[in-house]
Amino acid sequence: MSTHAKITILLDNGYHPDKITLALQKLYPQILTKIRFELAPKPTKSQKAAQGKTGFVVVATRWVIERSNAWMER
Protein backbone atom coordinates (compact mmCIF):
# COMPACT_ATOMS: atom_id res chain seq x y z
CA MET A 1 0.00 0.00 0.00
CA SER A 2 1.24 3.44 -0.92
CA THR A 3 2.03 5.96 1.80
CA HIS A 4 1.34 8.90 -0.51
CA ALA A 5 -1.89 10.85 -0.16
CA LYS A 6 -4.35 10.54 -3.00
CA ILE A 7 -4.90 13.50 -5.28
CA THR A 8 -8.43 14.84 -5.02
CA ILE A 9 -10.16 15.66 -8.28
CA LEU A 10 -13.08 18.02 -7.80
CA LEU A 11 -16.05 17.39 -10.05
CA ASP A 12 -18.96 19.62 -10.89
CA ASN A 13 -22.29 18.23 -9.72
CA GLY A 14 -23.13 17.28 -13.31
CA TYR A 15 -20.52 14.51 -13.21
CA HIS A 16 -20.99 11.07 -11.67
CA PRO A 17 -17.96 9.89 -9.65
CA ASP A 18 -19.25 6.29 -9.56
CA LYS A 19 -19.44 6.08 -13.36
CA ILE A 20 -15.99 7.62 -13.78
CA THR A 21 -14.54 5.22 -11.21
CA LEU A 22 -16.07 2.21 -12.96
CA ALA A 23 -14.70 3.33 -16.32
CA LEU A 24 -11.23 3.85 -14.85
CA GLN A 25 -11.32 0.43 -13.19
CA LYS A 26 -11.73 -1.08 -16.66
CA LEU A 27 -9.13 1.08 -18.42
CA TYR A 28 -6.49 1.93 -15.83
CA PRO A 29 -7.22 0.45 -12.38
CA GLN A 30 -3.82 1.47 -10.95
CA ILE A 31 -4.73 5.15 -11.20
CA LEU A 32 -7.36 4.67 -8.52
CA THR A 33 -4.59 4.12 -5.96
CA LYS A 34 -3.46 7.69 -6.67
CA ILE A 35 -6.66 9.70 -7.12
CA ARG A 36 -10.08 10.15 -5.60
CA PHE A 37 -13.10 12.10 -6.75
CA GLU A 38 -15.11 14.62 -4.77
CA LEU A 39 -18.11 16.68 -5.83
CA ALA A 40 -17.48 20.41 -5.59
CA PRO A 41 -19.71 22.20 -3.09
CA LYS A 42 -22.93 23.65 -4.44
CA PRO A 43 -24.62 26.54 -2.57
CA THR A 44 -28.14 25.96 -1.30
CA LYS A 45 -31.02 28.30 -2.13
CA SER A 46 -30.81 29.77 1.37
CA GLN A 47 -27.08 30.43 0.99
CA LYS A 48 -27.73 32.18 -2.33
CA ALA A 49 -30.56 34.21 -0.79
CA ALA A 50 -28.26 35.30 2.04
CA GLN A 51 -25.88 36.66 -0.61
CA GLY A 52 -28.75 38.32 -2.47
CA LYS A 53 -28.28 36.06 -5.49
CA THR A 54 -30.41 33.64 -7.51
CA GLY A 55 -29.73 31.13 -10.28
CA PHE A 56 -26.15 30.24 -11.14
CA VAL A 57 -23.64 31.48 -8.58
CA VAL A 58 -19.91 31.18 -9.19
CA VAL A 59 -18.26 28.99 -6.57
CA ALA A 60 -14.46 29.20 -6.55
CA THR A 61 -13.81 25.46 -6.84
CA ARG A 62 -16.50 24.99 -9.47
CA TRP A 63 -15.17 27.90 -11.49
CA VAL A 64 -11.74 26.26 -11.66
CA ILE A 65 -13.37 23.10 -12.98
CA GLU A 66 -15.42 24.93 -15.60
CA ARG A 67 -12.47 27.01 -16.81
CA SER A 68 -10.23 23.93 -16.95
CA ASN A 69 -12.82 22.12 -19.08
CA ALA A 70 -13.16 25.14 -21.39
CA TRP A 71 -9.37 25.36 -21.85
CA MET A 72 -9.09 21.64 -22.65
CA GLU A 73 -11.86 21.89 -25.24
CA ARG A 74 -10.13 24.68 -27.17
ABEGO torsion letter per residue (X at the ends): XBABBBBBBBBBAABBAAAAAAAAAAABAAAAAABBBBBBBBBBAAAAAAAGBBEBBBBAAAAAAAAAAAAAAX
